[in-house]
Amino acid sequence: MQKKVTEPYLVDAFSFTEAEGRIIEEITPFISGEFKVSDIKRTNYSEIQPSTDSNADRWFKFKLQFIVLDEKSGKEKKTPCFVLVQAADFKDAVRKLEENMKGSMADYIIASCNETAYMDVYFYKQQ
């Protein structure tokens, strides 16, 4: 018996056409029967932090707010930035994000963190 499922993937691509072609190429060896790409959307991640840890099987979306001082008004301005982190759980994701941000000169706060439904992330490959 065949079961119909919908699984979200993240593909780094320059166009929707390229994204569709690449996900079909990546997924085909793992799927039997017919499948189709039902939807493609843009995302706004500034950075993606993959992990080599075998327990890191989830992807977490962080919304960071970088705090900068507006030179004209002298007020603090918060600029949003989205980062995707691969981790085993919420605590691990926060730890990995903070470890990666250690060298940053900018002040920031973590505004939110949500676990995504991404099954996998496929990075851009030059051919």
Backbone torsions as a table, in degrees:
resi	resn	phi	psi	omega
1	MET	NA	132.9	178.9
2	GLN	-94.7	143.1	-179.5
3	LYS	-119.4	137.3	179.7
4	LYS	-90.5	124.8	178.7
5	VAL	-131.6	155.2	174.6
6	THR	-122.2	123.7	-178.6
7	GLU	-126.6	129.5	177.9
8	PRO	-87.3	138.5	176.6
9	TYR	-128.6	153.9	175.6
10	LEU	-110.9	125.8	-177.7
11	VAL	-124.4	126.5	175.9
12	ASP	-82.7	113.2	-176.3
13	ALA	-151.1	162.0	179.6
14	PHE	-87.3	-20.9	-178.2
15	SER	-147.3	165.1	176.6
16	PHE	-63.1	-39.0	-179.9
17	THR	-62.0	-45.0	178.7
18	GLU	-64.6	-41.3	179.8
19	ALA	-61.4	-44.5	179.5
20	GLU	-63.3	-45.2	179.6
21	GLY	-62.9	-41.4	-178.5
22	ARG	-69.7	-39.4	-179.1
23	ILE	-69.5	-36.7	176.1
24	ILE	-62.1	-44.3	179.0
25	GLU	-62.7	-40.8	-177.0
26	GLU	-73.4	-37.7	-172.9
27	ILE	-86.8	-30.1	-175.4
28	THR	-48.0	-45.0	-178.8
29	PRO	-64.2	-18.1	-175.2
30	PHE	-103.2	-1.9	-175.1
31	ILE	-121.6	137.3	173.2
32	SER	-107.5	144.9	-179.1
33	GLY	88.4	-168.5	-177.3
34	GLU	-83.9	151.0	171.0
35	PHE	-152.2	161.6	178.5
36	LYS	-143.1	153.7	173.3
37	VAL	-86.6	114.1	-172.8
38	SER	-92.2	-20.5	-177.2
39	ASP	-160.8	144.7	174.5
40	ILE	-133.5	131.9	179.2
41	LYS	-133.9	153.1	173.1
42	ARG	-79.6	150.5	172.2
43	THR	-126.1	166.0	-175.0
44	ASN	-124.7	50.9	178.2
45	TYR	-82.1	130.4	176.0
46	SER	-81.9	-28.6	-177.1
47	GLU	-152.3	146.5	175.0
48	ILE	-124.9	126.2	-177.3
49	GLN	-113.9	93.8	177.5
50	PRO	-75.6	165.5	-179.6
51	SER	-129.0	147.9	175.6
52	THR	-94.6	-3.9	179.3
53	ASP	-66.9	127.2	-177.5
54	SER	-67.9	-20.9	177.9
55	ASN	-82.8	-13.5	-177.6
56	ALA	-81.5	87.1	-176.7
57	ASP	-114.7	12.0	179.2
58	ARG	-124.0	156.7	178.3
59	TRP	-117.9	130.8	-178.9
60	PHE	-116.6	133.7	179.4
61	LYS	-100.2	118.1	177.0
62	PHE	-103.2	138.8	168.8
63	LYS	-106.7	113.7	176.9
64	LEU	-101.3	149.3	172.9
65	GLN	-121.3	113.3	177.1
66	PHE	-82.1	133.9	-176.4
67	ILE	-101.6	117.5	178.0
68	VAL	-124.8	152.6	179.8
69	LEU	-94.9	123.8	177.4
70	ASP	-74.3	117.5	-175.6
71	GLU	-64.5	-34.5	-177.5
72	LYS	-72.9	-50.5	-175.0
73	SER	-93.0	-19.5	-178.6
74	GLY	79.2	7.7	-178.9
75	LYS	-95.4	155.6	175.0
76	GLU	-74.7	139.9	177.5
77	LYS	-124.5	135.1	179.7
78	LYS	-106.8	123.4	-179.8
79	THR	-109.3	120.6	-178.1
80	PRO	-75.0	150.8	179.7
81	CYS	-150.7	137.5	-179.3
82	PHE	-110.7	132.2	-178.4
83	VAL	-127.6	136.3	178.3
84	LEU	-106.9	126.3	-176.2
85	VAL	-124.4	132.4	176.2
86	GLN	-92.6	126.0	-176.9
87	ALA	-155.8	170.7	-179.9
88	ALA	-80.1	-35.8	-179.3
89	ASP	-157.2	-178.1	-175.9
90	PHE	-59.5	-48.4	-179.0
91	LYS	-60.4	-43.1	179.1
92	ASP	-63.2	-39.6	179.7
93	ALA	-63.9	-45.0	179.3
94	VAL	-63.7	-43.4	179.6
95	ARG	-60.5	-44.9	-179.2
96	LYS	-66.8	-40.1	178.4
97	LEU	-62.9	-48.5	-178.5
98	GLU	-64.5	-36.4	177.0
99	GLU	-63.4	-42.4	-180.0
100	ASN	-69.5	-31.6	-177.8
101	MET	-86.0	-3.5	-176.8
102	LYS	-53.2	-41.0	-177.3
103	GLY	-81.5	-2.3	-177.1
104	SER	-73.4	138.7	178.1
105	MET	-86.8	-16.1	-175.6
106	ALA	-83.9	144.9	172.9
107	ASP	-82.0	141.1	-179.7
108	TYR	-149.4	161.5	170.7
109	ILE	-129.6	151.1	174.4
110	ILE	-87.3	110.5	-177.7
111	ALA	-82.4	-35.1	178.4
112	SER	-162.1	160.7	175.5
113	CYS	-146.8	128.0	179.1
114	ASN	-134.0	140.6	173.3
115	GLU	-75.8	134.1	179.0
116	THR	-92.5	171.4	177.7
117	ALA	-98.0	6.3	-177.1
118	TYR	-57.1	130.6	175.9
119	MET	-79.0	-37.8	179.8
120	ASP	-162.9	163.6	178.2
121	VAL	-122.3	130.7	179.7
122	TYR	-113.5	115.5	-177.4
123	PHE	-82.4	159.9	179.9
124	TYR	-66.7	135.2	177.2
125	LYS	-123.2	129.0	174.4
126	GLN	-78.2	139.5	-177.1
127	GLN	-106.7	NA	NA
